[in-house]
Amino acid sequence: QVQLVESGGGLVQPGGSLRLSCAASSVIFRFYDMGWYRQAPGKQRELVAGISSGSTPTKYADSVKGRFTISRDKAKNTVYLQMNSLKPEDTAVYYCNTDPSSTAWGQGTQVTVSS
């Protein structure tokens, strides 16, 4: 069964940084556009960053543009999300999936931005 495993979340103060990782269990994900999504309490899941199978182009939600950077390492079947200048409104559970989403969601990783 194909799995996506997210990691790297945690509690960080406003203005801080985190780097999320998403490890895919199958090399098939090398051929897919991938995305990082997030879901805050009481809100719908939203795509915050996307990356093509060839690593470019990338795309970002307006709310994270200039602060988040998505990247991928095909050799490691891993997608990353570097998050800088974090704000309390970035608090959410972060997930990765294909873009558009097409496979089972993983457990996600909790990001909490609070002083």
Phi and psi restraints in degrees (range 20) as a CNS / XPLOR table:
assign (resid 1 and name C) (resid 2 and name N)
       (resid 2 and name CA) (resid 2 and name C) 1.0 -70.6 20.0 2
assign (resid 2 and name N) (resid 2 and name CA)
       (resid 2 and name C) (resid 3 and name N) 1.0 134.9 20.0 2
assign (resid 2 and name C) (resid 3 and name N)
       (resid 3 and name CA) (resid 3 and name C) 1.0 -130.9 20.0 2
assign (resid 3 and name N) (resid 3 and name CA)
       (resid 3 and name C) (resid 4 and name N) 1.0 148.6 20.0 2
assign (resid 3 and name C) (resid 4 and name N)
       (resid 4 and name CA) (resid 4 and name C) 1.0 -120.3 20.0 2
assign (resid 4 and name N) (resid 4 and name CA)
       (resid 4 and name C) (resid 5 and name N) 1.0 126.5 20.0 2
assign (resid 4 and name C) (resid 5 and name N)
       (resid 5 and name CA) (resid 5 and name C) 1.0 -122.5 20.0 2
assign (resid 5 and name N) (resid 5 and name CA)
       (resid 5 and name C) (resid 6 and name N) 1.0 115.2 20.0 2
assign (resid 5 and name C) (resid 6 and name N)
       (resid 6 and name CA) (resid 6 and name C) 1.0 -94.2 20.0 2
assign (resid 6 and name N) (resid 6 and name CA)
       (resid 6 and name C) (resid 7 and name N) 1.0 147.4 20.0 2
assign (resid 6 and name C) (resid 7 and name N)
       (resid 7 and name CA) (resid 7 and name C) 1.0 -154.9 20.0 2
assign (resid 7 and name N) (resid 7 and name CA)
       (resid 7 and name C) (resid 8 and name N) 1.0 167.9 20.0 2
assign (resid 7 and name C) (resid 8 and name N)
       (resid 8 and name CA) (resid 8 and name C) 1.0 106.0 20.0 2
assign (resid 8 and name N) (resid 8 and name CA)
       (resid 8 and name C) (resid 9 and name N) 1.0 -4.0 20.0 2
assign (resid 8 and name C) (resid 9 and name N)
       (resid 9 and name CA) (resid 9 and name C) 1.0 -72.6 20.0 2
assign (resid 9 and name N) (resid 9 and name CA)
       (resid 9 and name C) (resid 10 and name N) 1.0 176.9 20.0 2
assign (resid 9 and name C) (resid 10 and name N)
       (resid 10 and name CA) (resid 10 and name C) 1.0 164.7 20.0 2
assign (resid 10 and name N) (resid 10 and name CA)
       (resid 10 and name C) (resid 11 and name N) 1.0 -169.5 20.0 2
assign (resid 10 and name C) (resid 11 and name N)
       (resid 11 and name CA) (resid 11 and name C) 1.0 -99.3 20.0 2
assign (resid 11 and name N) (resid 11 and name CA)
       (resid 11 and name C) (resid 12 and name N) 1.0 127.7 20.0 2
assign (resid 11 and name C) (resid 12 and name N)
       (resid 12 and name CA) (resid 12 and name C) 1.0 -140.9 20.0 2
assign (resid 12 and name N) (resid 12 and name CA)
       (resid 12 and name C) (resid 13 and name N) 1.0 149.9 20.0 2
assign (resid 12 and name C) (resid 13 and name N)
       (resid 13 and name CA) (resid 13 and name C) 1.0 -77.9 20.0 2
assign (resid 13 and name N) (resid 13 and name CA)
       (resid 13 and name C) (resid 14 and name N) 1.0 155.3 20.0 2
assign (resid 13 and name C) (resid 14 and name N)
       (resid 14 and name CA) (resid 14 and name C) 1.0 -53.6 20.0 2
assign (resid 14 and name N) (resid 14 and name CA)
       (resid 14 and name C) (resid 15 and name N) 1.0 136.6 20.0 2
assign (resid 14 and name C) (resid 15 and name N)
       (resid 15 and name CA) (resid 15 and name C) 1.0 91.6 20.0 2
assign (resid 15 and name N) (resid 15 and name CA)
       (resid 15 and name C) (resid 16 and name N) 1.0 -9.8 20.0 2
assign (resid 15 and name C) (resid 16 and name N)
       (resid 16 and name CA) (resid 16 and name C) 1.0 -81.2 20.0 2
assign (resid 16 and name N) (resid 16 and name CA)
       (resid 16 and name C) (resid 17 and name N) 1.0 -176.5 20.0 2
assign (resid 16 and name C) (resid 17 and name N)
       (resid 17 and name CA) (resid 17 and name C) 1.0 -132.8 20.0 2
assign (resid 17 and name N) (resid 17 and name CA)
       (resid 17 and name C) (resid 18 and name N) 1.0 152.6 20.0 2
assign (resid 17 and name C) (resid 18 and name N)
       (resid 18 and name CA) (resid 18 and name C) 1.0 -144.2 20.0 2
assign (resid 18 and name N) (resid 18 and name CA)
       (resid 18 and name C) (resid 19 and name N) 1.0 154.3 20.0 2
assign (resid 18 and name C) (resid 19 and name N)
       (resid 19 and name CA) (resid 19 and name C) 1.0 -124.3 20.0 2
assign (resid 19 and name N) (resid 19 and name CA)
       (resid 19 and name C) (resid 20 and name N) 1.0 116.4 20.0 2
assign (resid 19 and name C) (resid 20 and name N)
       (resid 20 and name CA) (resid 20 and name C) 1.0 -93.0 20.0 2
assign (resid 20 and name N) (resid 20 and name CA)
       (resid 20 and name C) (resid 21 and name N) 1.0 148.1 20.0 2
assign (resid 20 and name C) (resid 21 and name N)
       (resid 21 and name CA) (resid 21 and name C) 1.0 -125.5 20.0 2
assign (resid 21 and name N) (resid 21 and name CA)
       (resid 21 and name C) (resid 22 and name N) 1.0 147.3 20.0 2
assign (resid 21 and name C) (resid 22 and name N)
       (resid 22 and name CA) (resid 22 and name C) 1.0 -132.5 20.0 2
assign (resid 22 and name N) (resid 22 and name CA)
       (resid 22 and name C) (resid 23 and name N) 1.0 112.4 20.0 2
assign (resid 22 and name C) (resid 23 and name N)
       (resid 23 and name CA) (resid 23 and name C) 1.0 -100.0 20.0 2
assign (resid 23 and name N) (resid 23 and name CA)
       (resid 23 and name C) (resid 24 and name N) 1.0 126.6 20.0 2
assign (resid 23 and name C) (resid 24 and name N)
       (resid 24 and name CA) (resid 24 and name C) 1.0 -99.2 20.0 2
assign (resid 24 and name N) (resid 24 and name CA)
       (resid 24 and name C) (resid 25 and name N) 1.0 140.8 20.0 2
assign (resid 24 and name C) (resid 25 and name N)
       (resid 25 and name CA) (resid 25 and name C) 1.0 -84.3 20.0 2
assign (resid 25 and name N) (resid 25 and name CA)
       (resid 25 and name C) (resid 26 and name N) 1.0 -7.2 20.0 2
assign (resid 25 and name C) (resid 26 and name N)
       (resid 26 and name CA) (resid 26 and name C) 1.0 -130.7 20.0 2
assign (resid 26 and name N) (resid 26 and name CA)
       (resid 26 and name C) (resid 27 and name N) 1.0 140.6 20.0 2
assign (resid 26 and name C) (resid 27 and name N)
       (resid 27 and name CA) (resid 27 and name C) 1.0 -66.9 20.0 2
assign (resid 27 and name N) (resid 27 and name CA)
       (resid 27 and name C) (resid 28 and name N) 1.0 -12.2 20.0 2
assign (resid 27 and name C) (resid 28 and name N)
       (resid 28 and name CA) (resid 28 and name C) 1.0 -59.8 20.0 2
assign (resid 28 and name N) (resid 28 and name CA)
       (resid 28 and name C) (resid 29 and name N) 1.0 -27.0 20.0 2
assign (resid 28 and name C) (resid 29 and name N)
       (resid 29 and name CA) (resid 29 and name C) 1.0 -68.1 20.0 2
assign (resid 29 and name N) (resid 29 and name CA)
       (resid 29 and name C) (resid 30 and name N) 1.0 -13.9 20.0 2
assign (resid 29 and name C) (resid 30 and name N)
       (resid 30 and name CA) (resid 30 and name C) 1.0 -61.4 20.0 2
assign (resid 30 and name N) (resid 30 and name CA)
       (resid 30 and name C) (resid 31 and name N) 1.0 -24.7 20.0 2
assign (resid 30 and name C) (resid 31 and name N)
       (resid 31 and name CA) (resid 31 and name C) 1.0 -98.5 20.0 2
assign (resid 31 and name N) (resid 31 and name CA)
       (resid 31 and name C) (resid 32 and name N) 1.0 4.3 20.0 2
assign (resid 31 and name C) (resid 32 and name N)
       (resid 32 and name CA) (resid 32 and name C) 1.0 -110.4 20.0 2
assign (resid 32 and name N) (resid 32 and name CA)
       (resid 32 and name C) (resid 33 and name N) 1.0 147.3 20.0 2
assign (resid 32 and name C) (resid 33 and name N)
       (resid 33 and name CA) (resid 33 and name C) 1.0 -65.6 20.0 2
assign (resid 33 and name N) (resid 33 and name CA)
       (resid 33 and name C) (resid 34 and name N) 1.0 139.0 20.0 2
assign (resid 33 and name C) (resid 34 and name N)
       (resid 34 and name CA) (resid 34 and name C) 1.0 -121.8 20.0 2
assign (resid 34 and name N) (resid 34 and name CA)
       (resid 34 and name C) (resid 35 and name N) 1.0 157.7 20.0 2
assign (resid 34 and name C) (resid 35 and name N)
       (resid 35 and name CA) (resid 35 and name C) 1.0 -144.0 20.0 2
assign (resid 35 and name N) (resid 35 and name CA)
       (resid 35 and name C) (resid 36 and name N) 1.0 154.2 20.0 2
assign (resid 35 and name C) (resid 36 and name N)
       (resid 36 and name CA) (resid 36 and name C) 1.0 -103.8 20.0 2
assign (resid 36 and name N) (resid 36 and name CA)
       (resid 36 and name C) (resid 37 and name N) 1.0 132.4 20.0 2
assign (resid 36 and name C) (resid 37 and name N)
       (resid 37 and name CA) (resid 37 and name C) 1.0 -121.4 20.0 2
assign (resid 37 and name N) (resid 37 and name CA)
       (resid 37 and name C) (resid 38 and name N) 1.0 162.1 20.0 2
assign (resid 37 and name C) (resid 38 and name N)
       (resid 38 and name CA) (resid 38 and name C) 1.0 -144.2 20.0 2
assign (resid 38 and name N) (resid 38 and name CA)
       (resid 38 and name C) (resid 39 and name N) 1.0 153.2 20.0 2
assign (resid 38 and name C) (resid 39 and name N)
       (resid 39 and name CA) (resid 39 and name C) 1.0 -137.1 20.0 2
assign (resid 39 and name N) (resid 39 and name CA)
       (resid 39 and name C) (resid 40 and name N) 1.0 115.8 20.0 2
assign (resid 39 and name C) (resid 40 and name N)
       (resid 40 and name CA) (resid 40 and name C) 1.0 -90.3 20.0 2
assign (resid 40 and name N) (resid 40 and name CA)
       (resid 40 and name C) (resid 41 and name N) 1.0 158.0 20.0 2
assign (resid 40 and name C) (resid 41 and name N)
       (resid 41 and name CA) (resid 41 and name C) 1.0 -55.8 20.0 2
assign (resid 41 and name N) (resid 41 and name CA)
       (resid 41 and name C) (resid 42 and name N) 1.0 128.8 20.0 2
assign (resid 41 and name C) (resid 42 and name N)
       (resid 42 and name CA) (resid 42 and name C) 1.0 78.1 20.0 2
assign (resid 42 and name N) (resid 42 and name CA)
       (resid 42 and name C) (resid 43 and name N) 1.0 5.8 20.0 2
assign (resid 42 and name C) (resid 43 and name N)
       (resid 43 and name CA) (resid 43 and name C) 1.0 -122.5 20.0 2
assign (resid 43 and name N) (resid 43 and name CA)
       (resid 43 and name C) (resid 44 and name N) 1.0 161.8 20.0 2
assign (resid 43 and name C) (resid 44 and name N)
       (resid 44 and name CA) (resid 44 and name C) 1.0 -76.9 20.0 2
assign (resid 44 and name N) (resid 44 and name CA)
       (resid 44 and name C) (resid 45 and name N) 1.0 154.2 20.0 2
assign (resid 44 and name C) (resid 45 and name N)
       (resid 45 and name CA) (resid 45 and name C) 1.0 -67.1 20.0 2
assign (resid 45 and name N) (resid 45 and name CA)
       (resid 45 and name C) (resid 46 and name N) 1.0 137.2 20.0 2
assign (resid 45 and name C) (resid 46 and name N)
       (resid 46 and name CA) (resid 46 and name C) 1.0 -132.2 20.0 2
assign (resid 46 and name N) (resid 46 and name CA)
       (resid 46 and name C) (resid 47 and name N) 1.0 149.6 20.0 2
assign (resid 46 and name C) (resid 47 and name N)
       (resid 47 and name CA) (resid 47 and name C) 1.0 -81.2 20.0 2
assign (resid 47 and name N) (resid 47 and name CA)
       (resid 47 and name C) (resid 48 and name N) 1.0 125.4 20.0 2
assign (resid 47 and name C) (resid 48 and name N)
       (resid 48 and name CA) (resid 48 and name C) 1.0 -106.3 20.0 2
assign (resid 48 and name N) (resid 48 and name CA)
       (resid 48 and name C) (resid 49 and name N) 1.0 -25.6 20.0 2
assign (resid 48 and name C) (resid 49 and name N)
       (resid 49 and name CA) (resid 49 and name C) 1.0 -155.9 20.0 2
assign (resid 49 and name N) (resid 49 and name CA)
       (resid 49 and name C) (resid 50 and name N) 1.0 144.0 20.0 2
assign (resid 49 and name C) (resid 50 and name N)
       (resid 50 and name CA) (resid 50 and name C) 1.0 -136.1 20.0 2
assign (resid 50 and name N) (resid 50 and name CA)
       (resid 50 and name C) (resid 51 and name N) 1.0 152.0 20.0 2
assign (resid 50 and name C) (resid 51 and name N)
       (resid 51 and name CA) (resid 51 and name C) 1.0 -140.6 20.0 2
assign (resid 51 and name N) (resid 51 and name CA)
       (resid 51 and name C) (resid 52 and name N) 1.0 137.0 20.0 2
assign (resid 51 and name C) (resid 52 and name N)
       (resid 52 and name CA) (resid 52 and name C) 1.0 -75.4 20.0 2
assign (resid 52 and name N) (resid 52 and name CA)
       (resid 52 and name C) (resid 53 and name N) 1.0 167.2 20.0 2
assign (resid 52 and name C) (resid 53 and name N)
       (resid 53 and name CA) (resid 53 and name C) 1.0 -60.6 20.0 2
assign (resid 53 and name N) (resid 53 and name CA)
       (resid 53 and name C) (resid 54 and name N) 1.0 -27.6 20.0 2
assign (resid 53 and name C) (resid 54 and name N)
       (resid 54 and name CA) (resid 54 and name C) 1.0 -92.8 20.0 2
assign (resid 54 and name N) (resid 54 and name CA)
       (resid 54 and name C) (resid 55 and name N) 1.0 10.4 20.0 2
assign (resid 54 and name C) (resid 55 and name N)
       (resid 55 and name CA) (resid 55 and name C) 1.0 79.2 20.0 2
assign (resid 55 and name N) (resid 55 and name CA)
       (resid 55 and name C) (resid 56 and name N) 1.0 -19.9 20.0 2
assign (resid 55 and name C) (resid 56 and name N)
       (resid 56 and name CA) (resid 56 and name C) 1.0 -135.1 20.0 2
assign (resid 56 and name N) (resid 56 and name CA)
       (resid 56 and name C) (resid 57 and name N) 1.0 144.7 20.0 2
assign (resid 56 and name C) (resid 57 and name N)
       (resid 57 and name CA) (resid 57 and name C) 1.0 -81.7 20.0 2
assign (resid 57 and name N) (resid 57 and name CA)
       (resid 57 and name C) (resid 58 and name N) 1.0 172.1 20.0 2
assign (resid 57 and name C) (resid 58 and name N)
       (resid 58 and name CA) (resid 58 and name C) 1.0 -118.2 20.0 2
assign (resid 58 and name N) (resid 58 and name CA)
       (resid 58 and name C) (resid 59 and name N) 1.0 162.4 20.0 2
assign (resid 58 and name C) (resid 59 and name N)
       (resid 59 and name CA) (resid 59 and name C) 1.0 -144.8 20.0 2
assign (resid 59 and name N) (resid 59 and name CA)
       (resid 59 and name C) (resid 60 and name N) 1.0 155.0 20.0 2
assign (resid 59 and name C) (resid 60 and name N)
       (resid 60 and name CA) (resid 60 and name C) 1.0 -141.9 20.0 2
assign (resid 60 and name N) (resid 60 and name CA)
       (resid 60 and name C) (resid 61 and name N) 1.0 148.1 20.0 2
assign (resid 60 and name C) (resid 61 and name N)
       (resid 61 and name CA) (resid 61 and name C) 1.0 -67.1 20.0 2
assign (resid 61 and name N) (resid 61 and name CA)
       (resid 61 and name C) (resid 62 and name N) 1.0 148.3 20.0 2
assign (resid 61 and name C) (resid 62 and name N)
       (resid 62 and name CA) (resid 62 and name C) 1.0 -56.7 20.0 2
assign (resid 62 and name N) (resid 62 and name CA)
       (resid 62 and name C) (resid 63 and name N) 1.0 -32.9 20.0 2
assign (resid 62 and name C) (resid 63 and name N)
       (resid 63 and name CA) (resid 63 and name C) 1.0 -69.1 20.0 2
assign (resid 63 and name N) (resid 63 and name CA)
       (resid 63 and name C) (resid 64 and name N) 1.0 -18.0 20.0 2
assign (resid 63 and name C) (resid 64 and name N)
       (resid 64 and name CA) (resid 64 and name C) 1.0 -119.5 20.0 2
assign (resid 64 and name N) (resid 64 and name CA)
       (resid 64 and name C) (resid 65 and name N) 1.0 -4.9 20.0 2
assign (resid 64 and name C) (resid 65 and name N)
       (resid 65 and name CA) (resid 65 and name C) 1.0 -58.3 20.0 2
assign (resid 65 and name N) (resid 65 and name CA)
       (resid 65 and name C) (resid 66 and name N) 1.0 132.3 20.0 2
assign (resid 65 and name C) (resid 66 and name N)
       (resid 66 and name CA) (resid 66 and name C) 1.0 88.0 20.0 2
assign (resid 66 and name N) (resid 66 and name CA)
       (resid 66 and name C) (resid 67 and name N) 1.0 -11.1 20.0 2
assign (resid 66 and name C) (resid 67 and name N)
       (resid 67 and name CA) (resid 67 and name C) 1.0 -115.8 20.0 2
assign (resid 67 and name N) (resid 67 and name CA)
       (resid 67 and name C) (resid 68 and name N) 1.0 -33.2 20.0 2
assign (resid 67 and name C) (resid 68 and name N)
       (resid 68 and name CA) (resid 68 and name C) 1.0 -107.7 20.0 2
assign (resid 68 and name N) (resid 68 and name CA)
       (resid 68 and name C) (resid 69 and name N) 1.0 147.0 20.0 2
assign (resid 68 and name C) (resid 69 and name N)
       (resid 69 and name CA) (resid 69 and name C) 1.0 -134.4 20.0 2
assign (resid 69 and name N) (resid 69 and name CA)
       (resid 69 and name C) (resid 70 and name N) 1.0 124.9 20.0 2
assign (resid 69 and name C) (resid 70 and name N)
       (resid 70 and name CA) (resid 70 and name C) 1.0 -99.2 20.0 2
assign (resid 70 and name N) (resid 70 and name CA)
       (resid 70 and name C) (resid 71 and name N) 1.0 142.8 20.0 2
assign (resid 70 and name C) (resid 71 and name N)
       (resid 71 and name CA) (resid 71 and name C) 1.0 -150.9 20.0 2
assign (resid 71 and name N) (resid 71 and name CA)
       (resid 71 and name C) (resid 72 and name N) 1.0 169.7 20.0 2
assign (resid 71 and name C) (resid 72 and name N)
       (resid 72 and name CA) (resid 72 and name C) 1.0 -146.0 20.0 2
assign (resid 72 and name N) (resid 72 and name CA)
       (resid 72 and name C) (resid 73 and name N) 1.0 151.2 20.0 2
assign (resid 72 and name C) (resid 73 and name N)
       (resid 73 and name CA) (resid 73 and name C) 1.0 -123.1 20.0 2
assign (resid 73 and name N) (resid 73 and name CA)
       (resid 73 and name C) (resid 74 and name N) 1.0 100.6 20.0 2
assign (resid 73 and name C) (resid 74 and name N)
       (resid 74 and name CA) (resid 74 and name C) 1.0 -64.6 20.0 2
assign (resid 74 and name N) (resid 74 and name CA)
       (resid 74 and name C) (resid 75 and name N) 1.0 -33.5 20.0 2
assign (resid 74 and name C) (resid 75 and name N)
       (resid 75 and name CA) (resid 75 and name C) 1.0 -62.7 20.0 2
assign (resid 75 and name N) (resid 75 and name CA)
       (resid 75 and name C) (resid 76 and name N) 1.0 -29.7 20.0 2
assign (resid 75 and name C) (resid 76 and name N)
       (resid 76 and name CA) (resid 76 and name C) 1.0 -102.3 20.0 2
assign (resid 76 and name N) (resid 76 and name CA)
       (resid 76 and name C) (resid 77 and name N) 1.0 2.4 20.0 2
assign (resid 76 and name C) (resid 77 and name N)
       (resid 77 and name CA) (resid 77 and name C) 1.0 51.1 20.0 2
assign (resid 77 and name N) (resid 77 and name CA)
       (resid 77 and name C) (resid 78 and name N) 1.0 43.5 20.0 2
assign (resid 77 and name C) (resid 78 and name N)
       (resid 78 and name CA) (resid 78 and name C) 1.0 -130.5 20.0 2
assign (resid 78 and name N) (resid 78 and name CA)
       (resid 78 and name C) (resid 79 and name N) 1.0 139.8 20.0 2
assign (resid 78 and name C) (resid 79 and name N)
       (resid 79 and name CA) (resid 79 and name C) 1.0 -116.5 20.0 2
assign (resid 79 and name N) (resid 79 and name CA)
       (resid 79 and name C) (resid 80 and name N) 1.0 139.4 20.0 2
assign (resid 79 and name C) (resid 80 and name N)
       (resid 80 and name CA) (resid 80 and name C) 1.0 -118.1 20.0 2
assign (resid 80 and name N) (resid 80 and name CA)
       (resid 80 and name C) (resid 81 and name N) 1.0 156.1 20.0 2
assign (resid 80 and name C) (resid 81 and name N)
       (resid 81 and name CA) (resid 81 and name C) 1.0 -136.0 20.0 2
assign (resid 81 and name N) (resid 81 and name CA)
       (resid 81 and name C) (resid 82 and name N) 1.0 108.1 20.0 2
assign (resid 81 and name C) (resid 82 and name N)
       (resid 82 and name CA) (resid 82 and name C) 1.0 -86.6 20.0 2
assign (resid 82 and name N) (resid 82 and name CA)
       (resid 82 and name C) (resid 83 and name N) 1.0 122.4 20.0 2
assign (resid 82 and name C) (resid 83 and name N)
       (resid 83 and name CA) (resid 83 and name C) 1.0 -118.1 20.0 2
assign (resid 83 and name N) (resid 83 and name CA)
       (resid 83 and name C) (resid 84 and name N) 1.0 116.7 20.0 2
assign (resid 83 and name C) (resid 84 and name N)
       (resid 84 and name CA) (resid 84 and name C) 1.0 -116.3 20.0 2
assign (resid 84 and name N) (resid 84 and name CA)
       (resid 84 and name C) (resid 85 and name N) 1.0 164.5 20.0 2
assign (resid 84 and name C) (resid 85 and name N)
       (resid 85 and name CA) (resid 85 and name C) 1.0 49.5 20.0 2
assign (resid 85 and name N) (resid 85 and name CA)
       (resid 85 and name C) (resid 86 and name N) 1.0 47.9 20.0 2
assign (resid 85 and name C) (resid 86 and name N)
       (resid 86 and name CA) (resid 86 and name C) 1.0 -65.0 20.0 2
assign (resid 86 and name N) (resid 86 and name CA)
       (resid 86 and name C) (resid 87 and name N) 1.0 145.7 20.0 2
assign (resid 86 and name C) (resid 87 and name N)
       (resid 87 and name CA) (resid 87 and name C) 1.0 -120.9 20.0 2
assign (resid 87 and name N) (resid 87 and name CA)
       (resid 87 and name C) (resid 88 and name N) 1.0 157.6 20.0 2
assign (resid 87 and name C) (resid 88 and name N)
       (resid 88 and name CA) (resid 88 and name C) 1.0 -55.2 20.0 2
assign (resid 88 and name N) (resid 88 and name CA)
       (resid 88 and name C) (resid 89 and name N) 1.0 -33.1 20.0 2
assign (resid 88 and name C) (resid 89 and name N)
       (resid 89 and name CA) (resid 89 and name C) 1.0 -72.3 20.0 2
assign (resid 89 and name N) (resid 89 and name CA)
       (resid 89 and name C) (resid 90 and name N) 1.0 -5.2 20.0 2
assign (resid 89 and name C) (resid 90 and name N)
       (resid 90 and name CA) (resid 90 and name C) 1.0 -83.6 20.0 2
assign (resid 90 and name N) (resid 90 and name CA)
       (resid 90 and name C) (resid 91 and name N) 1.0 -5.8 20.0 2
assign (resid 90 and name C) (resid 91 and name N)
       (resid 91 and name CA) (resid 91 and name C) 1.0 -61.0 20.0 2
assign (resid 91 and name N) (resid 91 and name CA)
       (resid 91 and name C) (resid 92 and name N) 1.0 124.5 20.0 2
assign (resid 91 and name C) (resid 92 and name N)
       (resid 92 and name CA) (resid 92 and name C) 1.0 -178.8 20.0 2
assign (resid 92 and name N) (resid 92 and name CA)
       (resid 92 and name C) (resid 93 and name N) 1.0 171.6 20.0 2
assign (resid 92 and name C) (resid 93 and name N)
       (resid 93 and name CA) (resid 93 and name C) 1.0 -91.2 20.0 2
assign (resid 93 and name N) (resid 93 and name CA)
       (resid 93 and name C) (resid 94 and name N) 1.0 128.8 20.0 2
assign (resid 93 and name C) (resid 94 and name N)
       (resid 94 and name CA) (resid 94 and name C) 1.0 -104.5 20.0 2
assign (resid 94 and name N) (resid 94 and name CA)
       (resid 94 and name C) (resid 95 and name N) 1.0 134.7 20.0 2
assign (resid 94 and name C) (resid 95 and name N)
       (resid 95 and name CA) (resid 95 and name C) 1.0 -128.5 20.0 2
assign (resid 95 and name N) (resid 95 and name CA)
       (resid 95 and name C) (resid 96 and name N) 1.0 155.9 20.0 2
assign (resid 95 and name C) (resid 96 and name N)
       (resid 96 and name CA) (resid 96 and name C) 1.0 -117.6 20.0 2
assign (resid 96 and name N) (resid 96 and name CA)
       (resid 96 and name C) (resid 97 and name N) 1.0 156.4 20.0 2
assign (resid 96 and name C) (resid 97 and name N)
       (resid 97 and name CA) (resid 97 and name C) 1.0 -167.9 20.0 2
assign (resid 97 and name N) (resid 97 and name CA)
       (resid 97 and name C) (resid 98 and name N) 1.0 176.4 20.0 2
assign (resid 97 and name C) (resid 98 and name N)
       (resid 98 and name CA) (resid 98 and name C) 1.0 -67.5 20.0 2
assign (resid 98 and name N) (resid 98 and name CA)
       (resid 98 and name C) (resid 99 and name N) 1.0 166.2 20.0 2
assign (resid 98 and name C) (resid 99 and name N)
       (resid 99 and name CA) (resid 99 and name C) 1.0 -126.8 20.0 2
assign (resid 99 and name N) (resid 99 and name CA)
       (resid 99 and name C) (resid 100 and name N) 1.0 108.5 20.0 2
assign (resid 99 and name C) (resid 100 and name N)
       (resid 100 and name CA) (resid 100 and name C) 1.0 -71.6 20.0 2
assign (resid 100 and name N) (resid 100 and name CA)
       (resid 100 and name C) (resid 101 and name N) 1.0 162.5 20.0 2
assign (resid 100 and name C) (resid 101 and name N)
       (resid 101 and name CA) (resid 101 and name C) 1.0 -63.9 20.0 2
assign (resid 101 and name N) (resid 101 and name CA)
       (resid 101 and name C) (resid 102 and name N) 1.0 136.4 20.0 2
assign (resid 101 and name C) (resid 102 and name N)
       (resid 102 and name CA) (resid 102 and name C) 1.0 -143.6 20.0 2
assign (resid 102 and name N) (resid 102 and name CA)
       (resid 102 and name C) (resid 103 and name N) 1.0 -0.6 20.0 2
assign (resid 102 and name C) (resid 103 and name N)
       (resid 103 and name CA) (resid 103 and name C) 1.0 -132.7 20.0 2
assign (resid 103 and name N) (resid 103 and name CA)
       (resid 103 and name C) (resid 104 and name N) 1.0 173.3 20.0 2
assign (resid 103 and name C) (resid 104 and name N)
       (resid 104 and name CA) (resid 104 and name C) 1.0 -62.1 20.0 2
assign (resid 104 and name N) (resid 104 and name CA)
       (resid 104 and name C) (resid 105 and name N) 1.0 141.4 20.0 2
assign (resid 104 and name C) (resid 105 and name N)
       (resid 105 and name CA) (resid 105 and name C) 1.0 -75.2 20.0 2
assign (resid 105 and name N) (resid 105 and name CA)
       (resid 105 and name C) (resid 106 and name N) 1.0 144.4 20.0 2
assign (resid 105 and name C) (resid 106 and name N)
       (resid 106 and name CA) (resid 106 and name C) 1.0 -82.4 20.0 2
assign (resid 106 and name N) (resid 106 and name CA)
       (resid 106 and name C) (resid 107 and name N) 1.0 -167.5 20.0 2
assign (resid 106 and name C) (resid 107 and name N)
       (resid 107 and name CA) (resid 107 and name C) 1.0 -76.2 20.0 2
assign (resid 107 and name N) (resid 107 and name CA)
       (resid 107 and name C) (resid 108 and name N) 1.0 -21.2 20.0 2
assign (resid 107 and name C) (resid 108 and name N)
       (resid 108 and name CA) (resid 108 and name C) 1.0 78.9 20.0 2
assign (resid 108 and name N) (resid 108 and name CA)
       (resid 108 and name C) (resid 109 and name N) 1.0 172.3 20.0 2
assign (resid 108 and name C) (resid 109 and name N)
       (resid 109 and name CA) (resid 109 and name C) 1.0 -134.9 20.0 2
assign (resid 109 and name N) (resid 109 and name CA)
       (resid 109 and name C) (resid 110 and name N) 1.0 131.1 20.0 2
assign (resid 109 and name C) (resid 110 and name N)
       (resid 110 and name CA) (resid 110 and name C) 1.0 -80.2 20.0 2
assign (resid 110 and name N) (resid 110 and name CA)
       (resid 110 and name C) (resid 111 and name N) 1.0 130.5 20.0 2
assign (resid 110 and name C) (resid 111 and name N)
       (resid 111 and name CA) (resid 111 and name C) 1.0 -118.3 20.0 2
assign (resid 111 and name N) (resid 111 and name CA)
       (resid 111 and name C) (resid 112 and name N) 1.0 122.9 20.0 2
assign (resid 111 and name C) (resid 112 and name N)
       (resid 112 and name CA) (resid 112 and name C) 1.0 -123.8 20.0 2
assign (resid 112 and name N) (resid 112 and name CA)
       (resid 112 and name C) (resid 113 and name N) 1.0 122.3 20.0 2
assign (resid 112 and name C) (resid 113 and name N)
       (resid 113 and name CA) (resid 113 and name C) 1.0 -111.2 20.0 2
assign (resid 113 and name N) (resid 113 and name CA)
       (resid 113 and name C) (resid 114 and name N) 1.0 110.4 20.0 2
assign (resid 113 and name C) (resid 114 and name N)
       (resid 114 and name CA) (resid 114 and name C) 1.0 -158.8 20.0 2
assign (resid 114 and name N) (resid 114 and name CA)
       (resid 114 and name C) (resid 115 and name N) 1.0 148.3 20.0 2
